[in-house]
Amino acid sequence: MVSGGYPEKFEKEKSVTGLNNIFDSMVFHAGTKQDGPAILTDGGRVLCVTSLGKNQFRSLEKTYDNVAKISFDKAYYRKDIGFDLEEVE
């Protein structure tokens, strides 16, 4: 997940919500900072959400389901990542 405008000009200090609603995924913080109990954006590349599943398509489904629970002003994420992969057994 990136800040709107990334990789060009983007704003910081946007409140990130929904992180407590994430299950079955790992959230890696890249461009965040903590201000008391609040998590704020602090860079262009803000978060990476990664999931494990029975197969790569189930992993993608979990990831995109959880990404939809996270929000911050002008958040953006690509909706095509991973779908070009071939099934690996």
C-alpha positions in Angstrom: 0.0 0.0 0.0 1.3 3.4 -1.0 0.4 7.0 -0.3 -1.6 8.7 -3.1 0.8 10.5 -5.5 3.7 8.0 -4.9 6.3 7.8 -6.4 6.0 11.6 -7.1 4.8 14.0 -4.4 2.8 12.5 -1.6 1.5 13.7 1.8 2.6 12.3 5.2 0.9 12.2 8.6 -2.3 10.4 7.4 -3.9 8.3 10.1 -3.8 4.5 9.3 -6.9 2.6 10.5 -8.0 -1.0 10.4 -4.7 -2.7 11.4 -6.4 -4.3 14.4 -8.8 -6.1 12.0 -6.2 -8.0 10.2 -6.2 -11.8 10.6 -4.3 -14.5 8.7 -1.9 -12.0 7.2 1.4 -10.3 8.2 1.6 -6.5 7.8 5.1 -5.1 7.3 5.5 -1.4 8.1 7.7 0.5 5.7 6.6 4.2 5.7 4.8 4.5 9.0 5.5 6.0 12.4 3.8 5.8 15.8 2.4 8.9 17.5 1.0 7.7 20.8 -1.5 5.0 20.0 -1.9 6.3 16.4 -0.1 4.9 13.4 0.6 7.6 10.7 1.9 7.5 7.2 5.5 8.7 7.0 6.6 7.7 3.5 5.5 6.8 0.0 5.7 3.0 0.5 3.6 2.6 3.6 2.6 -1.0 4.2 3.0 -4.5 2.7 0.4 -7.2 3.5 1.5 -10.8 3.0 -0.4 -14.0 3.5 0.1 -17.7 3.5 -2.5 -20.1 2.2 -3.2 -23.6 0.8 -2.1 -22.3 -2.6 -0.9 -19.0 -4.1 -4.4 -18.0 -5.2 -5.8 -18.5 -1.6 -2.9 -16.5 -0.3 -3.7 -13.6 -2.7 -7.3 -13.7 -1.7 -6.5 -13.4 2.0 -4.1 -10.6 1.2 -6.5 -8.5 -0.8 -9.3 -9.2 1.7 -7.1 -7.8 4.5 -5.8 -4.9 2.5 -9.4 -3.8 2.0 -9.7 -3.5 5.8 -6.8 -1.0 6.1 -7.3 2.7 5.2 -5.6 6.0 5.2 -6.3 9.1 3.1 -5.4 8.7 -0.5 -4.2 5.1 0.0 -3.5 3.2 -3.2 -2.6 -0.4 -3.9 -2.2 -2.4 -7.1 -5.0 -4.9 -7.7 -3.1 -7.0 -10.3 -0.1 -8.2 -8.3 0.2 -12.0 -8.2 -2.5 -12.9 -10.7 0.0 -13.4 -13.5 1.6 -16.4 -11.6 1.2 -19.9 -12.7 -0.1 -22.5 -10.2 2.9 -24.2 -8.4 2.3 -27.5 -6.7 
